[in-house]
Amino acid sequence: MRRSGLPLVVAIAIVLWPVSALADAGTPLVLGMAFHLILGNAVLGLLEGWLLARAFGLCARRCIWWLIGANYLSAWCGMMLMGFLFARYATDIYSGLRTTWWLVAGTYVLTLILEWPFIAACFRGTRDWLRASLKGSFLVQSASYVFLFGGYWLLSGTSLYTSMNVVAPEQITPPPGVVMFFIAPSDGDVYRAELTGSAEMKIAELDSTNLWRDHLELRVSLEDTNYWDLAVVGDLGEAKVVWSRISSQRQVPPKQAWSTIQYNSWGTAFQVGEATNSPWQLRWAHWPDVGMWARNGSRKFRVAYGLPFGGWTPYRVVHLPKDQALLQLDRQICLVDIPSRKIALIKKGYGVLALHMDQIIEPAGPANVSNPNRSKTNSLSSAAYRR
C-alpha cells in the first residue's frame, strides 16, 4: 500500500469502528457529537491535512498535525459559543429556525477565523504564503463543513420545522372546556387558564425556579382517598398541595392520574377527557432530538428540535380531546393539532397539566384558591408570532 493512501484508510477505520460499538448507548445525535468532539476532530484533521498537502504540495505530516489541533480548537469553541448564542436568541419556536440558519453561517465563519493561523503555519517558509494559506483555508474548511453539515443534519431532530406548520395561536382552535395549570417563569407561582383564551388566575404562590424538577401532579388526597389533590412536586418527591380535592377517582381513573408523575424523563401522555378514546398514542422522551411522537396504526409523526448547538427538551405531553396535545418544550407550552400538523406557542411556563371542566371540583369558596389575581403577563397572541 502506498504511504499516500494510508491516512484515508486510517480515517475510514476510525469512523466505522465506534458506530456499531456505541449504537445503543444514546441518541444518534448525542453519539455523533461525542465522537466528533473526542475522536472525529482527529479524523477531520487527518483528512484536511492530507487534502491541503496534496493540493499545495506541502509536507503531509506537518499539515496533518496542525489541522488536527485546529479542528479540536474550533470544534470545542464552536460548540460552547454557538450553544450560548442559541440559548440567548432562539427564545421560542418562532425564532428557532431563523437563529439556526444564522448560527450555521456563523459556525462556518468562526471555523475559517480560528483555523486559519494553523493553516498558515503549514505554509511557513513558502512563497506567497498569505494568499496560498487563505485559499487553502477556504478549500479545506468548505470541504469538511459540507461533510459535517450533512452528517449533523441527518442526526439532528428537525421535525418541528420539516414536518409541522409553526403557526400563530389564533390559527389553532383548542378543545372547549379544557383548563390548563402551569408554573409561570415570571414569578414561579401556579396559575390556571382556559385554553379558549381566558385570563390567567393565580391559584398558589410557590416561588419556583426549578424548571427541571418542579411540576404538577395528581396525588391521592390527604383528606379523602377517593379524591385527587393537585400538587407541585419537586426534588426528592417533595410535594406541596395547591388545590385540595380538585377531582375524584370517578372523574379521573387512577391509571390516568398516575401517569402525571412522568416528567423530565420519558412517558405516555396524560389523557384529558375524551382523549381516552383517541386512536392516537402520544409519547415523549427527554432528548431534544427525539421529542414527542404520535402513532395511530401505521400513521405516525414526530415533533422534535435538537441540534449540535442547542434545541428544546420535551418535559411533558398532555393529550387533549379533538386529537390535540399540550407539549412543553423547556419553558414553552405549545398546542399541537395532530390532524393539521400545526403547532403554536400559547404560554410561557412549565410543569404543565390540564383537566376538563367536567373533571374539576370547583371550591365552594376561596379557601382552596390563594391569591386569585388575574394576569396576562404570559399570554401570547399573533403579535408574538414570527416565522
C-alpha positions as CSV (number, residue, x, y, z in Angstrom):
1,M,0.0,0.0,0.0
2,R,1.3,3.4,-0.9
3,R,2.0,5.8,2.0
4,S,-0.2,8.5,0.5
5,G,-3.3,6.3,0.8
6,L,-2.6,5.3,4.5
7,P,-4.4,8.4,6.0
8,L,-7.6,7.7,4.1
9,V,-7.6,4.0,5.3
10,V,-7.0,5.0,8.9
11,A,-9.7,7.6,8.8
12,I,-12.3,5.2,7.4
13,A,-11.4,2.6,10.1
14,I,-11.7,5.1,12.9
15,V,-15.1,6.4,11.6
16,L,-16.7,2.9,11.2
17,W,-15.5,1.3,14.4
18,P,-17.4,3.3,17.1
19,V,-20.7,3.3,15.2
20,S,-21.6,-0.3,15.9
21,A,-19.9,-0.4,19.3
22,L,-21.9,2.6,20.6
23,A,-25.2,2.3,18.7
24,D,-27.3,1.5,21.8
25,A,-25.6,4.0,24.2
26,G,-27.7,7.0,23.4
27,T,-29.4,9.0,20.6
28,P,-27.6,9.3,17.2
29,L,-27.1,13.0,17.8
30,V,-25.5,12.6,21.2
31,L,-23.2,9.8,19.9
32,G,-22.3,11.8,16.9
33,M,-21.4,14.8,19.0
34,A,-19.4,12.7,21.4
35,F,-17.5,11.1,18.6
36,H,-16.9,14.4,16.8
37,L,-15.5,16.1,19.9
38,I,-13.4,13.2,21.1
39,L,-12.1,11.3,18.0
40,G,-13.8,12.9,15.0
41,N,-11.6,16.0,15.1
42,A,-8.6,13.8,14.7
43,V,-10.2,12.2,11.6
44,L,-11.1,15.6,10.1
45,G,-7.6,16.9,10.8
46,L,-6.1,13.9,9.1
47,L,-8.3,14.3,6.0
48,E,-7.9,18.1,5.9
49,G,-4.2,17.9,6.3
50,W,-3.9,15.2,3.6
51,L,-6.1,17.3,1.2
52,L,-4.1,20.5,1.9
53,A,-0.8,18.7,1.3
54,R,-2.0,17.2,-1.9
55,A,-3.5,20.4,-3.3
56,F,-0.5,22.6,-2.5
57,G,2.5,20.2,-2.5
58,L,3.2,20.6,1.3
59,C,4.5,18.2,3.8
60,A,1.6,15.9,4.7
61,R,2.9,15.2,8.2
62,R,3.2,18.8,9.2
63,C,-0.3,19.7,7.7
64,I,-2.0,16.7,9.5
65,W,-0.6,17.7,12.9
66,W,-1.5,21.3,12.5
67,L,-5.0,20.6,11.2
68,I,-5.8,18.1,14.0
69,G,-5.0,20.8,16.6
70,A,-7.0,23.3,14.6
71,N,-10.1,21.1,14.5
72,Y,-10.1,20.4,18.2
73,L,-9.8,24.1,19.0
74,S,-12.6,25.2,16.6
75,A,-15.0,22.4,17.5
76,W,-14.9,22.9,21.2
77,C,-15.0,26.7,20.9
78,G,-17.8,26.5,18.4
79,M,-20.0,24.1,20.4
80,M,-19.7,26.3,23.5
81,L,-20.2,29.6,21.8
82,M,-23.0,28.5,19.4
83,G,-24.8,26.8,22.3
84,F,-24.7,30.0,24.2
85,L,-26.0,32.0,21.3
86,F,-28.8,29.5,20.5
87,A,-30.0,29.7,24.1
88,R,-29.9,33.5,24.0
89,Y,-31.5,34.2,20.7
90,A,-33.7,31.2,20.0
91,T,-36.2,32.3,22.5
92,D,-39.2,30.4,21.2
93,I,-40.4,28.2,18.3
94,Y,-40.9,31.3,16.2
95,S,-37.3,32.4,16.3
96,G,-35.6,29.0,16.4
97,L,-35.3,28.3,12.7
98,R,-34.1,31.8,11.8
99,T,-31.5,31.6,14.6
100,T,-30.4,28.2,13.5
101,W,-29.5,29.3,10.0
102,W,-27.6,32.3,11.4
103,L,-25.6,30.0,13.6
104,V,-24.9,27.6,10.7
105,A,-23.4,30.5,8.8
106,G,-21.6,31.8,11.9
107,T,-20.1,28.4,12.6
108,Y,-18.5,28.4,9.2
109,V,-17.1,31.9,9.5
110,L,-15.8,31.1,13.0
111,T,-14.1,28.0,11.7
112,L,-12.3,30.0,9.0
113,I,-11.1,32.5,11.5
114,L,-9.9,30.1,14.2
115,E,-8.2,27.6,11.9
116,W,-6.5,30.0,9.6
117,P,-3.4,30.5,11.8
118,F,-2.9,26.7,11.8
119,I,-3.2,26.5,8.1
120,A,-0.8,29.5,7.7
121,A,1.7,27.6,9.8
122,C,1.6,24.8,7.2
123,F,2.8,27.3,4.5
124,R,5.6,28.7,6.7
125,G,8.7,29.3,4.6
126,T,6.9,29.1,1.2
127,R,6.5,31.9,-1.3
128,D,3.3,34.0,-1.3
129,W,2.3,32.1,1.8
130,L,-0.5,34.5,2.8
131,R,-2.5,34.2,-0.4
132,A,-1.9,30.5,-0.5
133,S,-3.0,30.0,3.1
134,L,-6.2,31.8,2.5
135,K,-7.0,29.7,-0.5
136,G,-6.1,26.6,1.4
137,S,-8.2,27.6,4.4
138,F,-11.3,28.1,2.1
139,L,-10.7,24.8,0.4
140,V,-10.3,22.5,3.4
141,Q,-13.0,24.2,5.5
142,S,-15.5,24.2,2.8
143,A,-14.9,20.5,2.1
144,S,-15.1,19.5,5.7
145,Y,-18.1,21.8,6.5
146,V,-20.2,20.2,3.8
147,F,-19.4,16.8,5.3
148,L,-20.2,18.0,8.9
149,F,-23.4,19.8,8.0
150,G,-24.7,16.9,6.1
151,G,-23.9,14.4,8.9
152,Y,-25.3,16.6,11.6
153,W,-28.4,17.3,9.6
154,L,-29.1,13.6,9.3
155,L,-28.5,13.0,13.0
156,S,-30.5,16.0,14.3
157,G,-34.1,16.2,15.1
158,T,-35.7,18.8,12.9
159,S,-39.3,17.6,12.5
160,L,-40.6,20.7,14.4
161,Y,-39.9,22.6,11.2
162,T,-39.8,20.0,8.5
163,S,-43.0,18.0,9.4
164,M,-45.0,20.7,11.3
165,N,-46.5,24.0,10.5
166,V,-45.5,26.6,13.1
167,V,-48.4,29.0,13.3
168,A,-49.9,31.8,15.4
169,P,-52.0,30.7,18.4
170,E,-55.2,32.0,16.7
171,Q,-54.7,29.5,13.9
172,I,-55.5,26.5,16.2
173,T,-58.9,26.2,17.8
174,P,-58.4,24.5,21.1
175,P,-60.9,22.0,22.5
176,P,-63.6,23.7,24.7
177,G,-63.8,23.2,28.4
178,V,-60.1,22.4,29.0
179,V,-58.4,24.1,31.9
180,M,-54.6,24.3,32.0
181,F,-52.5,24.5,35.1
182,F,-48.8,25.6,34.9
183,I,-46.0,27.3,36.8
184,A,-45.2,30.8,35.4
185,P,-41.5,31.5,34.9
186,S,-42.1,35.2,35.7
187,D,-42.8,34.6,39.4
188,G,-42.7,30.9,39.9
189,D,-46.3,30.7,41.0
190,V,-49.1,28.3,39.9
191,Y,-51.7,29.6,37.5
192,R,-54.8,28.2,35.8
193,A,-56.2,29.3,32.4
194,E,-58.7,28.0,29.9
195,L,-57.3,27.1,26.5
196,T,-60.1,29.1,24.8
197,G,-58.3,32.3,25.9
198,S,-59.5,33.4,29.3
199,A,-57.2,35.4,31.6
200,E,-54.8,33.6,33.9
201,M,-55.7,33.1,37.5
202,K,-53.1,32.6,40.2
203,I,-54.1,29.7,42.5
204,A,-51.0,29.3,44.6
205,E,-47.7,31.1,45.5
206,L,-44.8,28.9,45.0
207,D,-41.7,30.9,44.1
208,S,-40.4,28.0,41.9
209,T,-37.2,28.4,40.0
210,N,-36.6,24.7,39.1
211,L,-37.7,24.1,35.6
212,W,-36.1,20.7,35.6
213,R,-38.0,19.2,38.6
214,D,-41.0,21.2,39.7
215,H,-44.2,20.0,38.0
216,L,-47.9,19.5,38.7
217,E,-49.2,16.1,39.6
218,L,-52.5,14.5,40.7
219,R,-51.9,12.8,44.1
220,V,-54.3,10.9,46.3
221,S,-56.0,13.4,48.6
222,L,-54.8,13.7,52.2
223,E,-58.4,14.3,53.2
224,D,-60.2,11.6,51.3
225,T,-58.5,8.8,49.3
226,N,-61.4,8.8,46.8
227,Y,-60.2,12.2,45.6
228,W,-57.1,13.8,44.0
229,D,-55.1,16.7,45.1
230,L,-53.3,19.0,42.7
231,A,-49.8,19.1,44.0
232,V,-46.5,20.6,42.9
233,V,-43.7,18.0,43.2
234,G,-40.1,18.9,43.2
235,D,-36.7,17.4,44.2
236,L,-36.8,14.1,46.2
237,G,-40.6,13.8,45.6
238,E,-41.4,16.6,48.0
239,A,-45.0,17.8,47.3
240,K,-47.0,20.9,48.0
241,V,-50.7,20.7,47.6
242,V,-52.0,23.7,45.7
243,W,-55.6,22.6,45.2
244,S,-57.1,20.1,47.7
245,R,-59.7,17.6,46.2
246,I,-59.6,19.0,42.7
247,S,-61.1,15.9,41.2
248,S,-62.3,12.4,42.1
249,Q,-61.2,8.9,41.2
250,R,-64.5,8.6,39.3
251,Q,-63.7,11.6,37.2
252,V,-60.0,10.7,36.7
253,P,-59.3,7.0,37.0
254,P,-56.1,6.0,38.9
255,K,-54.4,4.7,35.9
256,Q,-54.7,8.1,34.3
257,A,-53.8,10.1,37.4
258,W,-50.6,8.0,38.0
259,S,-49.3,9.0,34.5
260,T,-49.0,12.6,35.8
261,I,-45.9,11.6,37.8
262,Q,-43.9,11.3,34.5
263,Y,-41.9,14.5,34.0
264,N,-38.4,15.3,32.9
265,S,-37.8,11.7,31.7
266,W,-40.0,9.8,29.2
267,G,-43.5,8.6,29.3
268,T,-47.0,8.3,27.9
269,A,-49.2,11.4,27.7
270,F,-51.8,12.1,30.3
271,Q,-55.2,11.9,28.6
272,V,-57.8,14.6,29.3
273,G,-61.5,13.8,29.0
274,E,-62.5,12.3,25.6
275,A,-58.8,11.9,24.7
276,T,-59.0,8.5,26.3
277,N,-61.0,7.3,23.3
278,S,-58.5,8.7,20.8
279,P,-56.8,6.2,18.4
280,W,-53.6,8.2,18.7
281,Q,-50.9,7.2,21.2
282,L,-48.6,10.0,22.3
283,R,-45.3,9.5,24.0
284,W,-42.1,11.5,24.5
285,A,-38.5,11.2,25.6
286,H,-36.3,13.7,27.4
287,W,-34.0,14.2,24.4
288,P,-34.4,17.3,22.1
289,D,-33.7,15.3,19.0
290,V,-36.2,12.6,20.0
291,G,-39.1,14.8,21.2
292,M,-42.7,13.8,21.1
293,W,-44.1,11.2,18.7
294,A,-47.6,10.2,17.9
295,R,-48.8,6.9,16.4
296,N,-52.1,5.7,15.0
297,G,-51.6,2.3,13.5
298,S,-49.2,2.8,10.5
299,R,-49.6,6.6,10.8
300,K,-47.0,8.4,12.8
301,F,-45.2,11.7,13.2
302,R,-42.7,13.4,15.5
303,V,-42.2,16.8,17.0
304,A,-38.6,17.4,17.9
305,Y,-35.8,20.0,17.6
306,G,-32.4,19.0,18.7
307,L,-29.2,20.3,17.1
308,P,-25.5,20.1,17.9
309,F,-25.6,23.6,19.4
310,G,-29.0,23.6,21.0
311,G,-32.6,22.6,21.0
312,W,-35.7,22.3,23.2
313,T,-36.2,19.5,25.6
314,P,-39.7,17.9,26.0
315,Y,-40.7,17.7,29.6
316,R,-44.4,16.7,29.4
317,V,-47.1,15.9,26.9
318,V,-50.9,16.2,27.8
319,H,-53.2,14.5,25.3
320,L,-56.3,16.7,24.7
321,P,-59.7,16.0,23.1
322,K,-60.0,16.6,19.3
323,D,-56.6,14.9,18.7
324,Q,-54.7,17.8,20.2
325,A,-51.9,18.0,22.7
326,L,-50.1,20.3,25.1
327,L,-46.3,19.9,24.6
328,Q,-43.9,21.5,27.0
329,L,-40.6,22.3,25.3
330,D,-38.3,23.8,28.1
331,R,-40.4,26.8,29.2
332,Q,-42.6,26.8,26.2
333,I,-46.1,25.4,26.4
334,C,-47.2,24.6,22.9
335,L,-50.6,23.5,21.5
336,V,-50.3,20.8,18.8
337,D,-53.1,19.9,16.4
338,I,-52.4,16.4,15.1
339,P,-54.7,16.2,12.1
340,S,-53.4,19.5,10.6
341,R,-49.8,19.1,11.8
342,K,-49.9,22.6,13.4
343,I,-48.1,23.8,16.4
344,A,-48.3,27.1,18.3
345,L,-46.8,28.6,21.4
346,I,-49.7,29.6,23.8
347,K,-47.9,30.2,27.1
348,K,-44.5,30.6,28.7
349,G,-44.5,28.1,31.6
350,Y,-43.5,24.7,32.9
351,G,-44.8,21.7,34.9
352,V,-47.9,21.9,32.8
353,L,-51.1,19.8,33.5
354,A,-54.7,20.0,32.2
355,L,-58.1,18.8,33.1
356,H,-61.6,19.1,31.5
357,M,-64.0,21.3,33.4
358,D,-66.2,18.2,34.0
359,Q,-63.3,16.6,35.9
360,I,-62.7,19.6,38.2
361,I,-64.5,20.1,41.5
362,E,-64.6,23.8,41.9
363,P,-64.2,25.1,45.5
364,A,-67.3,26.3,47.3
365,G,-65.4,29.4,48.5
366,P,-62.0,31.0,48.1
367,A,-60.4,28.8,50.7
368,N,-58.6,26.5,48.3
369,V,-57.5,29.2,45.9
370,S,-54.9,31.5,47.1
371,N,-54.3,35.0,45.5
372,P,-56.8,34.8,42.7
373,N,-55.0,37.6,40.9
374,R,-55.6,37.9,37.2
375,S,-52.5,38.4,35.0
376,K,-51.8,38.4,31.3
377,T,-48.1,38.6,31.5
378,N,-47.5,35.2,29.9
379,S,-50.3,35.3,27.3
380,L,-49.3,35.1,23.7
381,S,-51.1,36.5,20.7
382,S,-50.4,36.9,17.0
383,A,-48.1,39.8,17.9
384,A,-45.6,37.3,19.3
385,Y,-45.7,35.2,16.1
386,R,-42.8,35.3,13.8
387,R,-41.8,32.9,11.1
